[in-house]
């Protein structure tokens, strides 16, 4: 099962679903290949009505599947969709960032998921190992890359599933001479999101470039985000040590 995980307002999931569909249609909708048609004798109003009807009849790219955890929606891509989840996530992120405007009120973050499996350490390692191996074998001219495990675990009582052992198991598939762990600003993300008994897995680049795919931060823009940061007070400039010593000597002379 492939799709995207969205973190949303747990009390406004209905409105969040509408916003997600709007974002996908706006930035990642697939254009159908249309046959060349002969000039129509229809009026402009009839042509517009025809286009609206075609848009209504156009199949959805996906549908929502319950994760069992409030505030977390899984948008499952339908089989006919040719784009992979990474492509869709990058299109949405690029579109929002380029607009420089907030695009949602109730949708906070998204993560692309290329595979789901049972929430067991062996299954997670098995499903991700092939993707990580293939990536490392085709590094090309990427140079040294940094990555991190993006870990989420919700409503899961399996004590065998902990972040450090999973990170260690997956890290052995990354080439130590070309890949380094960076927990603060990773540009590649290994995604493991666990909801009850299901693990949602992903691997994507430009993670830090697109602000961890935080939809609200993408809409703010770099300049505005920097403006919102509180201004740090500069420490008062200290006089040179020589001037301090001279002042102390003068004070002693005056006292004598």
C-alpha positions as CSV (number, residue, x, y, z in Angstrom):
1,X,0.0,0.0,0.0
2,X,1.5,3.4,-1.0
3,X,0.4,6.9,-0.3
4,X,1.1,9.8,2.0
5,X,0.7,10.3,5.8
6,X,-0.7,13.7,6.8
7,X,-0.5,15.1,10.3
8,X,-3.6,17.2,10.9
9,X,-5.7,18.9,13.6
10,X,-7.3,15.9,15.4
11,X,-10.5,17.9,16.0
12,X,-10.9,19.0,12.3
13,X,-10.2,15.8,10.3
14,X,-13.1,16.4,8.0
15,X,-11.9,19.9,7.0
16,X,-8.3,18.5,6.8
17,X,-9.4,15.9,4.3
18,X,-10.8,18.6,2.0
19,X,-7.6,20.6,2.2
20,X,-5.5,17.6,1.4
21,X,-7.6,16.8,-1.7
22,X,-7.3,20.5,-2.8
23,X,-3.5,20.4,-2.4
24,X,-3.2,17.2,-4.4
25,X,-5.5,18.5,-7.2
26,X,-3.7,21.8,-7.3
27,X,-0.1,20.7,-7.4
28,X,0.1,17.0,-8.2
29,X,-3.0,16.1,-10.3
30,X,-2.2,13.9,-13.2
31,X,-3.1,15.1,-16.7
32,X,-4.9,12.5,-18.8
33,X,-3.7,12.1,-22.4
34,X,-6.5,13.4,-24.6
35,X,-7.0,12.6,-28.2
36,X,-6.9,15.5,-30.6
37,X,-10.5,16.6,-31.2
38,X,-11.9,18.5,-34.1
39,X,-13.2,22.1,-33.6
40,X,-16.5,22.0,-31.8
41,X,-19.6,24.0,-32.7
42,X,-20.6,24.3,-29.0
43,X,-20.9,27.7,-27.4
44,X,-18.4,28.9,-24.8
45,X,-20.9,28.3,-22.0
46,X,-21.5,24.7,-23.2
47,X,-17.8,24.0,-23.5
48,X,-17.2,25.3,-19.9
49,X,-20.1,23.1,-18.7
50,X,-18.5,20.1,-20.5
51,X,-15.1,20.7,-18.9
52,X,-16.7,21.0,-15.4
53,X,-18.5,17.7,-16.0
54,X,-15.3,16.0,-17.1
55,X,-13.6,17.3,-14.0
56,X,-16.3,15.8,-11.8
57,X,-16.1,12.5,-13.5
58,X,-12.3,12.4,-13.3
59,X,-11.3,9.5,-10.9
60,X,-9.7,10.5,-7.6
61,X,-6.0,9.9,-7.2
62,X,-6.7,8.2,-3.9
63,X,-8.8,7.8,-0.8
64,X,-8.4,8.0,2.9
65,X,-7.6,4.9,5.0
66,X,-7.9,4.9,8.8
67,X,-4.6,4.8,10.8
68,X,-6.5,4.2,14.0
69,X,-4.8,7.3,15.5
70,X,-6.5,10.7,15.6
71,X,-4.7,13.5,13.8
72,X,-3.0,11.1,11.4
73,X,-4.6,10.5,8.0
74,X,-3.3,8.0,5.4
75,X,-4.1,9.0,1.8
76,X,-3.8,5.7,-0.1
77,X,-3.0,6.2,-3.8
78,X,-5.2,4.3,-6.3
79,X,-3.6,1.7,-8.6
80,X,-4.1,3.8,-11.7
81,X,-1.9,6.7,-10.4
82,X,1.4,6.6,-12.2
83,X,3.3,9.0,-9.9
84,X,5.0,7.6,-6.9
85,X,4.4,9.2,-3.4
86,X,7.8,10.9,-3.4
87,X,7.0,12.8,-6.6
88,X,3.6,13.9,-5.3
89,X,5.1,15.1,-2.0
90,X,7.9,17.0,-3.8
91,X,5.4,18.7,-6.2
92,X,3.2,19.8,-3.3
93,X,6.1,21.0,-1.2
94,X,7.6,22.9,-4.2
95,X,4.2,24.4,-5.0
96,X,3.6,25.7,-1.5
97,X,7.1,27.0,-1.1
98,X,7.0,28.9,-4.4
99,X,3.7,30.4,-3.5
100,X,5.0,31.9,-0.3
101,X,1.5,31.6,1.2
102,X,-0.2,29.4,3.7
103,X,-2.2,26.7,1.9
104,X,-4.0,25.0,4.8
105,X,-5.3,25.6,8.2
106,X,-5.8,22.1,9.5
107,X,-3.0,20.1,7.7
108,X,0.4,20.4,9.3
109,X,2.8,17.9,7.8
110,X,3.1,15.2,5.1
111,X,5.4,12.2,4.6
112,X,5.5,10.0,1.5
113,X,5.0,6.2,2.1
114,X,6.1,3.7,-0.6
115,X,5.3,0.6,1.4
116,X,3.4,-0.7,4.5
117,X,4.2,-3.9,6.4
118,X,3.6,-5.5,9.8
119,X,5.0,-3.6,12.7
120,X,7.9,-6.0,13.5
121,X,11.7,-5.2,13.4
122,X,12.4,-8.0,10.9
123,X,9.7,-6.9,8.5
124,X,10.7,-3.3,8.6
125,X,14.4,-4.1,7.9
126,X,13.4,-6.5,5.1
127,X,11.2,-4.0,3.3
128,X,13.6,-1.0,3.6
129,X,16.9,-2.8,3.0
130,X,16.4,-3.2,-0.7
131,X,15.6,0.5,-1.2
132,X,18.6,1.6,0.9
133,X,21.0,-0.8,-0.9
134,X,19.9,0.4,-4.3
135,X,20.3,4.0,-3.3
136,X,23.8,3.5,-2.0
137,X,24.8,1.6,-5.1
138,X,23.8,4.5,-7.3
139,X,25.3,7.4,-5.3
140,X,26.8,8.9,-8.5
141,X,28.1,12.4,-7.9
142,X,26.1,13.1,-4.8
143,X,29.3,13.2,-2.7
144,X,28.9,12.9,1.1
145,X,25.2,12.8,2.0
146,X,23.6,13.2,5.4
147,X,20.5,11.3,6.6
148,X,18.4,10.5,9.6
149,X,15.7,8.1,10.7
150,X,12.3,9.9,11.0
151,X,10.6,7.8,13.7
152,X,7.0,7.9,14.8
153,X,5.4,5.3,17.0
154,X,1.7,5.7,18.0
155,X,-0.7,3.3,19.9
156,X,1.8,0.4,19.6
157,X,2.6,-1.7,22.6
158,X,5.3,-3.8,20.9
159,X,8.4,-3.3,23.2
160,X,10.7,-4.7,20.5
161,X,10.0,-1.7,18.3
162,X,12.3,1.1,19.6
163,X,14.1,3.8,17.6
164,X,17.8,3.0,18.4
165,X,17.7,-0.7,17.4
166,X,15.8,0.1,14.2
167,X,18.2,2.9,13.3
168,X,21.2,0.6,13.9
169,X,19.7,-2.1,11.8
170,X,18.9,0.2,8.9
171,X,22.2,2.1,9.2
172,X,24.3,-0.9,8.1
173,X,22.8,-0.6,4.6
174,X,24.1,3.0,4.3
175,X,27.8,3.3,3.1
176,X,29.8,4.8,6.0
177,X,32.3,6.4,3.6
178,X,29.5,8.3,1.8
179,X,26.7,8.7,4.3
180,X,26.7,10.3,7.7
181,X,23.9,10.6,10.3
182,X,22.7,14.1,10.8
183,X,19.8,14.5,13.3
184,X,19.4,18.3,12.9
185,X,19.5,19.0,9.2
186,X,19.3,15.7,7.2
187,X,18.6,16.0,3.5
188,X,17.7,12.4,3.2
189,X,15.1,10.8,5.5
190,X,14.4,7.2,6.3
191,X,10.7,7.2,7.4
192,X,9.3,4.7,9.8
193,X,5.9,5.6,11.1
194,X,4.1,3.0,13.2
195,X,0.4,3.0,13.9
196,X,-0.8,0.2,16.1
197,X,0.2,-3.0,14.2
198,X,1.2,-1.4,10.8
199,X,4.5,0.2,9.8
200,X,4.5,2.9,7.1
201,X,7.9,3.2,5.4
202,X,9.5,5.8,3.2
203,X,12.8,7.2,1.9
204,X,13.0,10.7,0.4
205,X,15.6,13.4,-0.4
206,X,15.4,17.2,0.1
207,X,14.0,16.6,3.6
208,X,15.7,19.6,5.1
209,X,15.4,21.7,1.9
210,X,11.6,21.4,2.2
211,X,11.5,22.0,6.0
212,X,10.8,18.4,6.9
213,X,7.7,18.7,4.7
214,X,6.0,20.9,7.3
215,X,3.2,22.5,5.2
216,X,2.8,25.5,7.5
217,X,6.6,26.3,7.5
218,X,6.7,25.9,3.7
219,X,4.0,28.5,3.3
220,X,5.8,31.0,5.5
221,X,8.9,31.2,3.4
222,X,12.5,31.6,4.5
223,X,12.5,35.4,4.7
224,X,9.3,35.6,6.8
225,X,10.5,32.8,9.0
226,X,13.7,34.6,9.7
227,X,11.8,37.8,10.5
228,X,9.6,36.0,13.0
229,X,12.7,34.8,15.0
230,X,13.3,37.0,18.1
231,X,16.2,39.3,17.7
232,X,19.1,38.2,19.8
233,X,20.6,40.8,22.0
234,X,24.3,41.5,21.4
235,X,26.5,41.5,24.5
236,X,27.7,44.9,25.5
237,X,31.1,45.8,24.1
238,X,33.8,45.5,26.7
239,X,36.6,48.1,26.9
240,X,40.1,46.9,26.1
241,X,42.0,45.4,29.1
242,X,44.7,48.2,28.9
243,X,42.0,50.9,29.5
244,X,40.6,49.0,32.4
245,X,44.0,48.8,34.1
246,X,44.7,52.5,33.5
247,X,41.4,53.4,35.1
248,X,42.1,51.3,38.1
249,X,45.6,52.9,38.5
250,X,44.0,56.4,38.3
251,X,41.4,55.4,40.9
252,X,44.2,54.3,43.3
253,X,46.2,57.5,42.8
254,X,43.1,59.6,43.6
255,X,42.5,57.6,46.7
256,X,46.0,58.2,47.9
